[in-house]
Amino acid sequence: MTCRSLLARTLNLKPLDRVQVNSRHEITESRISIQLGASSSELPFWYFQRILADGMLQVRSPSGYVTTLDPADICDVIRETPIMVRAMPKSEWIRRSRLSLAERQQPIPDSSYADAFVLYITKDRWNRIDQVSVQFVDEAHNGDTMTFSTLHDSDLRSLAAKAKRSVMPVMAKSSANYSADHGVVRAMGHSRYVVKKTIAAAIGGHDTARDILCAIGDCAISTAQINRLVPAR
């Protein structure tokens, strides 16, 4: 295993985790490809897709622009909950295509599907899900290239509510954000406020408030709760 592959595995990324890109070359290339100027995020966040054989990371922008990154070009990670579905492996799809018409018209058994992660989707002109790209949990079902898979009907219906660019890459005719940085600016502002109030509590002798803020971190307390702990002067 190469150093690059080892680093890629060490990151322990899951499909649809958001990774912040710190490669000027890749950022410039992406802006040329999708004809965009300045981004709302100087270092954009893109969705992780999968690790390639050479240890490079395949990533996609919210609108579906795809590229590969060296793991060393990732400077931040926002962990997301993977979206799991039941999808039909290519081998099963080929097997079923050889069945008689009468057999294909029967309900598809659950055994024809395998657990998979959603990578990205495409939408048609009516904004409906057209195709879904997945990565199977069982590597035996994954090929060298990504393909679109048939989903279990109930999973396809539930996916419709999640099929938006704040959750995954969506290739469609509508415009899209260049960076999947939703929530990042707000979180950064909240972090700065926590630090500011922690320092104020320490200087002002509010030892209890200082200890609470230091212990719970910046994600488990609201601004209103902070203000009750450390009143404004």
N, C-alpha and C positions, 0 to 999 in steps of 0.2 A: 504494500500500500504506500503510495506517495505521500509526501508531507501535505500536499494540497488536499488529497482525499481524506487524510487523517483529520485535518482542520475542519473540512466540510462536515465530517461525521461528528466531530466534537461539538459543533454548534447546535446539534440536535434539533434542527429545524423541522417543522411540520408544514405540510401544504397549507398555504394562505397566511402563514406568518408574514408580518410585514418587516422587510429589511431596508435599512437606510443605506443608500448607495454613496460611496465615497470615491468614485472613479470619474475624474473629469472627462476622460475619453468617452466612457459609456454615456455620461450625461449629455455631452455634446452630440454624440451620434444619435441619441434618442430624440433630441430636439430637432435635429435635421430631418429625421425620418418622419416625425409626426408634425413637422412644420409649426413648432411652437417656439416662442421666445422665452422670456424669463418665467421661471416657475414660481408658484406660491411657496415652494420649499426649495431653498438653495441646494440642499442635498435631499433628493426625493426618496420617498418610501415606495417600494414596489413589492408585489406579492411573490413570495417564494413558491416555486413549483416543484422542483425535484433536483437531486444530485445526479450529474452526468457521470459517465464511465471514467472520465479524466479528472474528476473531482471538482469541476466547475459547477457553479450553481445556476440553474435556469430560473429566471424571474420574469414577471410580467407587470406592466403598468396597469392601472385601473381600466384603460381602454383596450388592453390586449397586446400592446407593443411588447415583443419578447426579445430577450438577449441573455447572454451568459456572463457571470461575474466570477472572478477569483474570490474565494472566501475571505481573503485579506482585504478586499474592497468593501466589506460590510462593516459599518461603524456603529450600528445600533440595531436592535431587534425588538419588535413589539409582538409578543406571543398572542396568538389567536386560537380559538377552539376550532379544530378541523371540522369540516362538514362531511359527514359520512353518508354514503348511499349504498344501495345494492345495485350493482351494474353487471351487465352480461359480458363475460370475457370473450375475446375474439374467437377462440376455439369453439366456444359454445354457440356463438352466433353462426359460424360456418356450419356446425353440425345441424342446427335447426333449419338453416336454409336448404338443406338437402332432404328435409322431411316432405311428405306429401302435403298437398294443399289442405286436405282435411285435418291432418295432424297439426299444421301451423295455425289453423283457426281455433284450436283448443286453447284454453287459458294456459299461460306460461307458468310452469311450476317454480316455486321459490328456489329449488335446487339449481336452476339455470343461472342464478345470480351469485355474485361474490361481493364481499365488503370492499369498498373503495373510497378514496378521498377525492373530493371534487377539486379540480385544478382551475378550470375556467369554463365559461359558457359562451355561446353565440346566441344572438336573438334575431328574429326575422323582422320584416318590415312592419309587423303589427305589434312589436315589442314582446313577443312570446318566446319562450325558450325554444331554440331550434336544435342545438347540439350541445352535448355535455362532455367535456374531456375529464378523464379520471386517472388516478393511479391506484392500482389494486394493492391491498394490504399484502396479499400473497404475491411475492415477486415473480412467481412462475407465470402469472397472467400478464405481466408487463413486457412489452417489447422495447426495442431500441428507440422507437419513435412513439410519440403520443397519438392516440387515436380517439375518436368519439365513440361512446358506448351507449347502448340501450339501457335505460334505467327501469327499475321496478316502478309500476304505475303510481303507487302511493308515495314513493320517494320523489318522483318527478313532480307530483302535485305539491308536496311540501317545499320543494326547492324553489318553486316560483316566488314564494314570499321572501326568499333570501337572495334572489338573483339581482343584486345591485352592486354598484362599483365601490360602495363603502364596505363591502363584504368580500368581494372576489373580482377578478378581471372579467369584464363583460364586453364582448365584441359586438357592437351594434352601430347603427347609423347616427345615433345621438352623440352629442359632444360629451367629453369626459375630462375629469381632472387629470393633470399630468402626474400628480403624486398622491399616494394613498396616505396622506398625512392628517386625515380627519381626527380630531381630538388631541393632536400633538401640541398645538399652540396653547390650548387651554390647560393641558397637563403641565406644560413647562411653566406657565404663569402661576399655576397653583403651587408648584414646587418652589418657585422663587418666593412666594408669599409665606410658605411654611418656614423657609430658611430665615426670612426677615423677622417673622414673629418669634422664632426660636432665639435669635440673637437678642431681640427686644426683651424677651422674658428673662434671659440670663442677665442682661444689663440692669433690668428693673427689679431684680431680686425675686421674681416669680418662679421660685425653684420648682414647685409642683408642676406648673405649666411647662417649664423647660424640659423637665424629665418626661412628661407625657408626650410632648412633641418629638423628643429624641427617640422615644421607645416605639411609637406606633408608625412612624414613617409618614410619607406625604400623600398616601393614597387612601388611608382609612379614616380621614377626618375631613369634614366640610369646612368651608370658609367661615360659616356662622359659628361652628363649634370652636374654631380657632379664636375668633373674636371674643367669645365668652371666656376663654382661658386667659387671653392676653388683651385686656381692654385697651382701646386707642387712647393715647395721651391727649 
